[in-house]
Amino acid sequence: MSAMVLPEASPAAANPACRLGRRRRRAGADPAVRRNRVAAAWGHALLAAAPAPLLMGLASATGSEPVTLGLAGLALTSLALQVRRLRSAARIVTRHRDNLARLAAPAVARLVAETDAVTLRAGWEQEATVLFADIRDFTRLCETLSPGEVAAFLAEFRHRAAGAVEAAGGLVDKFVGDEVMAVFGIPHAGADDTDRAVAAARALAAAMLAWSRGRARAGLPPVRIGIGLHRGPVFVGAIGAERVEFTVVGDTVNVARRLEQMTRTTACDCIASEAVVRAATSGEARVVAVQPVRGARAVLRLFALALAPSGRVPSPMDRDSSA
């Protein structure tokens, strides 16, 4: 009996992977498969480029139910992607604004964020009321404190000062050590700017008195401040080259600071210029000097402004007894 001879199997036929590859190539050559692939690519492009309203319009105008459902699905997916992108952009803007607010007063951060760079660089001039406040005997208060304790002390002062200024609608321009500068009427001047500045001065004095009472219970010395107020034209804008600072400058700012410094040699805690007294609609003031002020262009009449709740100008004995 003759032996049966089997045909020799080729390596490609014996390899299942090769057969699978041939089937995939044949499927890839199928025109229907190619059309499906092209349609899928166009679908992705349409999803990325077409707005959701257009896709919804196409879906409503298409008679075929499968196509309508497909376009509606694309529209919803496109809308979801757009909402996600908008939320991401909003989070980035919020984070940038929060970071800016940590380095500047919230009102300054908001003003800088809402004003275009060209306007900030060019700046503008307007009337405003400027307030300067400074801690008395700050060096003596810090003699027994460590650097960390000095930082904590200044942080507490700045928190209370900013609260008093911002509650009155003012804008904290800057803190320099134990000194605070605030302006009222920026970016838009109002008829009550000076009244709000006077209210801030009184609130700041009250905040320091409350703080001093709490410190007294802990055996710590009181915190006293001197305040200067002046009103006049100022320049507002971003000043600098590569590093810019949004600030208010001018002769009005210089005079306000000089008035604050003059409280150290007068029997009052707040000195206001005649421009402030004339613009304020309430409050008690008395003339303390008629003299030129360093940084001013003319001789000024200077007034002691009452900050006590009773309306009476505090005397040095009042300050000593409150300690």
NORURKA-V570956 format. One record per run of one state. SS is the DSSP state (H for helix, E for strand, L for the rest). FROM is the first residue (numbers start at 1). LEN is the number of residues. If there is no record, write none. Layout:
ss/from/len
SS/FROM/LEN
SS/FROM/LEN
This chain:
ss/from/len
L/1/10
H/11/4
L/15/1
H/16/14
L/30/1
H/31/19
L/50/2
H/52/10
L/62/3
H/65/39
L/104/2
H/106/9
L/115/2
H/117/6
L/123/1
E/124/12
L/136/2
H/138/5
L/143/4
H/147/21
L/168/3
E/171/6
L/177/2
E/179/6
L/185/8
H/193/25
L/218/7
E/225/16
L/241/3
E/244/6
L/250/1
H/251/15
L/266/4
E/270/4
H/274/6
L/280/5
E/285/8
L/293/6
E/299/7
L/306/10
H/316/7
L/323/1
